[in-house]
Amino acid sequence: MNRIYLDHAATTPLDKRVLKEMQPYFSEKYGNASSLHFFGTEAREAMEKSRDAIAKAINARPEEIVFTSGGTESDNIAVKGVAFGNKKRGKRVITSKIEHHAISHTCQFLEKDGFEVSYLNVDKEGSIDLAELEKEIGEGTTLVSVMHANNEIGAIQPVKEIGKLCREKGIYFHTDAVQSVGKERIDVEKMGIDLLSASGHKFYGPKGIGFLYARKGTKIHPLMHGGGHEKGIRPGTENVAGIVGMAAALKIAEKEREKENARERKLAKKLVNGALKIENSWLNGPAVGKARLSNNVNLGFDFVEGESIVLMLSDKGIAASTGSACSTRDLQPSHVLRAIGLPHVKCHGSLRLTLGRGNTGKDIDVVLKELPSIVKKLREISPLRKGVDISEFEEDVEHTHKH
Ligand SMILES: Cc1ncc(COP(=O)(O)O)c(C=O)c1O
């Protein structure tokens, strides 16, 4: 069976060019980057060259890049590290209602520790309101953490405007850019970003490696203690092969970004236009071509469960997702879809298809061939199918998003 991968927001395949760059650092060049001998020098030089390349890609200084194990760790260091490190100035943090759990659960942890956290609303496109942000910034606010691009609906936030506001108010601004690094142009200077999280495996690099950009002078309380690696912010022997791979992957992504974005956008449009021919369906999040990641498609279908569609697509060799990592485990509707105003009953029928380098128009043809019959089959057995009384949801249904 032909396998079609449409889950690039979950992870991407390692680029073969990246693997080639990494290989020597597993076998011949295996030194510890802290060692004084030539094995150490070799590893250290490769690591620092990688740091330079990553810094250059986001217009930062090399000493502002901290290597971590991925997006989750970068988010934890940014939010807890800054909150704890600036406790004397206040214990207020602002975030949004559509953050990844690496941020939202970290914020909940802070609340248990006596911090006050404001969760900003978003509009039906998934965008925060700058006026609400400004209103929420009050006495004792030390950090604003708002993601650059959303992992479920691909919505891109007005990061530059948020950065400007935070700068004016003298507050640290962190952005979780795990989904946007390598896909959107990032300039930490122009965008007023003080801290930024990224993860290698989202841009065709290896898993288990990421970085945190932390502007020079940012007060961060380390979460781990050990040797003095990464300026003491993230101690532990560095993953040199991973670091080399992540830098190589980012260089490729930056070079190919615009061309690849335009290609993916075209495929996304084809996919959306075709899928919306299915009745009682809609697109979650901004329209393709608007403030949305070029590779993200998130569809909604009435009277079906997204998980069932994913399983049936999987049977046909198509890898997709519902978009919400937790939904399969605890049956909670996606907090992102709820935040954009989708009624509870409509949150369960979401399907996220995220495109990538390997996808072609033919893949979209296959999806568009299989999807209508899968939805039809599921609706036939669904208790929520058309014709069943759903009046108890009437109030919710009024807010239905149709694009
Ligand atoms: C927006 C966002 N933040 C953080 C993470 C966590 O990254 P990692 O898997 O590298 O820990 C993800 C992963 O899906 C993500 O999409």
The ligand as an ORCA input file, in Angstrom:
! r2SCAN-3c Opt
* xyz 0 1
  C       3.439     24.584     19.352
  C       4.219     23.480     19.971
  N       4.924     23.718     21.079
  C       5.654     22.759     21.673
  C       5.716     21.480     21.173
  C       6.549     20.446     21.852
  O       7.720     20.199     21.120
  P       8.595     18.881     21.343
  O       7.844     17.762     20.738
  O       9.873     19.146     20.626
  O       8.800     18.741     22.799
  C       4.974     21.167     20.014
  C       4.957     19.804     19.484
  O       4.035     19.378     18.837
  C       4.223     22.208     19.392
  O       3.509     21.972     18.295
*
